[in-house]
Amino acid sequence: MDFVTLLQILDSTLRLATPLLLACLAGLFSERAGIFDIGLEGKMLAAAFLSAAVAAVSGNVWVGLLAGIAASMALSIIHGLASITFRGNQLISGVAINFLAAGITVLVSQSWFKQGGRTPSLEGPARFESWTLPLANTLEPIPILGPIYKELISGHTPLVYVALLAVPFTWYVLFRTRFGLRLRAVGENPAAVDTAGVSVVGLRYAAVAICGVLCGIAGAYLATGLQAGFVKDMSAGRGFIALAALIFAKWRPWYALWACLLFGLFSAIETRPDVIEALIGVKVQVQLLGALPYIMTVVILAGFVGKAIPPRAGGEPYVKER
Amino acid sequence: MTLMQKFLGAAAGLALSAGAAAAEPAIIFDLGGKFDKSFNEAAYNGATRWAEETGEQFREIELQSDAQREQALRRFAEAGANPIVMAGFAFASALGEVAGDYPDTSFVIIDMVVDAPNVRSVVFNEHEGSYLVGKMAAMASESNTVGFIGGMDIPLIRKFACGYAQGVKAANPDATVVANMTGTTPAAWNDPVKGGELTRAQISQGADVVYAAAGGTGVGVLQTAADEGILSIGVDSNQNYLHPGKVLTSMMKRVDNAVYNAFKDGPGLSTGFNVMGLANEGVGYALDENNAALVSDEMKAAVDDAAQKIISGEITVHDYMSDESCPALSF
């Protein structure tokens, strides 16, 4: 495998890992606060639809991004109402959100654009263009580092950099601020937080809202960054892979980055069976690579490689007095 | 009479009147969805064309899961719909169960063969159409490398790939065909992001024409190909208009004709094996104002010549599904 091919695979890895990473961090905030969220998939899908639809109508992708975030937030609020205010089962609420999003996106899109559940193709300022970082062309002649900077680090859409910056930001918020400490405490022992006079409900809503924003960006990236329009069910299970990555990362931001990059790498290699064959000399079925994220998550869950312990109060609605 | 009884009575009356309605034809779309810009949409267009010409109505349902196949079939048959058209290979086992229970209803299945006295099985010679576009791809390619991106990895899609590869090799024996499948589950029909990523991967392997036989995933393939400045080939419906000047051609599979004919023939239509090939315009390639500049006279002459030879039997295109193997491409 030559250097150029390696760069292309890593470039593809970064593109494919971005939606996973955003959704994974979204789940991280929510689950750290004790709200399990298997509705990541549905929120991404809703955001993908509305961002593409509004971008197509307004011709401005940034307006589309805001609309995508709004769609995702709306579903987050439903999840919050069901699981925080009304103390419903969080898993069922999440499943309901996935179904709702899968149906409503196609329905609204069909009655709006009459293109069979697709949005019109986005062009020009209605979609995210890739950014060439400063000096990318000047530095290119430098061996190895030059091409790495130009091909791998530069030349992505802005949302990729947003996703990468979200990792240290998440780490800082969760582990270095008072808000983060309380948020984590709410996921471990909400009664203690309540005793300290802090609102459990308020903190949990805040976490669910942050989750909505991040999922919204992830969905908008699918429809307006990677592709140029919405197609039904276009999230194609990425929300569930993000959940697997979250467990794989043991609910920690930096681990989440590595887990998502690893899962992204698997999908990137999946597109290049010829490279695998050249590397190991055996023809590997690409289906195996597609299944690897799930296999690895099961291995982690079974406790073979370290132990993944979810937040202790996760999945439990908080009841003040029994 | 309580309110509940009123409701029940009204519902029963409604059900009876529905059952007594005249025999309307019905169509069942597969999981790709009615408006996939491709296979199912072609079926839908055929049905609408019939409805517009005759002024009559047809019944339809879009499946949401595999489990609904038999249920949908039975419900239409019970309701008196006739004939019932199924768009998709996946209906074979459900139809096999149901067909015998409704001997007076005519069924039409597209893309698969079901052996029953009241079933018409319509199959297309996709390998012939794919051969033609393969030939065009090889002639349009400057790098001697062309790509194929399939949707779900099933024998039918391999049939497309195999015919395409044979066409490529016929035009240029030294050309390389890079073939990828999107996945192994129905989700592979609706993953434009992965389709786009596969296109980029094929471009980095040197491909400068890609052929997408992948339902909604193909939308992503055509988009990325247009963005990256290479040519693409659409499938099933005419997709040339999606990116004018950037889609070389589309492999047309006239599912609309199959549905239209079935609806027109009505109840008691002729049953048995029905092959739609080049000879009866069941498959072909699309040429319109959107791709006229891309198709040279030489290319058109070569393809039309090949089509004639296939019809006359001078060229035989190998059908992957006949023996599950392909001489021109290894999977």
Interface residues (C-beta under 8 A of the other chain):
Chain A: V4 T5 Q8 S12 R15 L16 P19 V106 Q110 Q115 G116 G117 R118 S121 L222 L226 Q227 A228 G229 V231 K232 D233 M234 A236 G237 S267 A268 T271 R272 P273 D274 V286 Q287 G290
Chain B: G33 K34 F35 D36 K37 E41 D153 V178 N180 M181 G183 T184 A187 N190 D191 P192 V193 K194 G196 E197 L198 R200 A201 S204 Q205 G216 V219 G220 Q223 D227 L242 H243
